[in-house]
Amino acid sequence: MTREPSATTTDATAEPVAIARPVVAFVCTHNACRSQMAQALAERMMPGEATFLSAGTDPASHVDAGALEELSRRGIPPEIIVTLRPKYLSELPTRVDWLVTMGCGVACPMLPCAHREDWGLKDPTGGPKEHYAACAEDILLRLVDLRVRMGIDKTGHVHKGDTDERD
């Protein structure tokens, strides 16, 4: 399983122990709206708990302005927003732990992963602000569920035994 280490301690006197963080990839067709929002919102909700990435099967030239506006409205810092860019699937690691497609209506990418799911999100691109807000709310609800299923508590610790099923 592809994991990135993060340091933590088990008690006040223990040396930091490297704990593997799950790698989660959000994938969509253009990597310009839903997958970008999912990545940014996941990083905001679960900082350091997993490595969150996004990519597209046919990336756009830029991230959708409405998605960027919604992320800003939800408190994603401007210094993070300016770094967002559509990426190709080839920029993802060769294997991820969780592959989440956004409901693009295209053939799902074949990437090696421990878990694959499709969220079936409506694409708000080009719609009114309310559509972006609704999409972001849907993403946040799904992220809460994903966090539980990944076995990560609110402190960022992976529960022993919860990860064994994913290998």
Secondary structure, DSSP 4 states (H G I P E B T S, - for coil): --EEEEEE-SSTTSPPEEEEEEEEEEEESSSSSHHHHHHHHHHHHSTTTSEEEEEESS--SS--HHHHHHHHHTT--HHHHTT----BGGGS-S-EEEEEE---SSPPP---EEEEEE--PPP-TTS-HHHHHHHHHHHHHHHHHHHHHTTB-TTSPBPTTTTGGG-
